[in-house]
Amino acid sequence: MINPILMGGLVKEVSADQVKVHLHGRLGVITVPKRLVRTEDKLLPGHEMQFYFSYIQVVPEAFDYDSAAMYTEQELIPSLLGGVITEVNDTAAKVEIMENMGTIAVPRRWMFTDTALAPGQKTEFYLSPMQVVGKRDIPQECI
């Protein structure tokens, strides 16, 4: 059973339309469109983020996932989302999130499955929008 938990991360890179967030504890990297980040300030490397996230479960069939809560201005509400594994190596796997909502790269231990991981497998997980909760004053190359 996958359950969302409140996670934290640090913004590593900001491009014209994407934000790359390194999860605390070296748990992976999530890249999402800026529209999924709640802030009134300009996004910069070093911003601290909070959001809900869960382990990733490999599923035999995709569900009819609803991403509406990802685009609301309310509190951080986790949504059950789908994705497809795009890369697998000895230590990690990368998942493309449905509806072009970005990518998730996590250690293999974050993937629940009874079968060997392979590109093309369908997945599901919980994710919420991200919220800026602070800023670390450290050089970008140290993030």
Secondary structure as UniProt FT lines:
FT   STRAND          5..14
FT   STRAND          18..23
FT   TURN            24..26
FT   STRAND          29..33
FT   HELIX           34..36
FT   STRAND          37..38
FT   TURN            45..46
FT   STRAND          47..53
FT   STRAND          56..59
FT   HELIX           68..71
FT   STRAND          79..88
FT   STRAND          92..97
FT   HELIX           98..100
FT   STRAND          103..107
FT   HELIX           108..110
FT   STRAND          111..112
FT   TURN            119..120
FT   STRAND          122..127
FT   STRAND          130..135
FT   HELIX           140..142
//
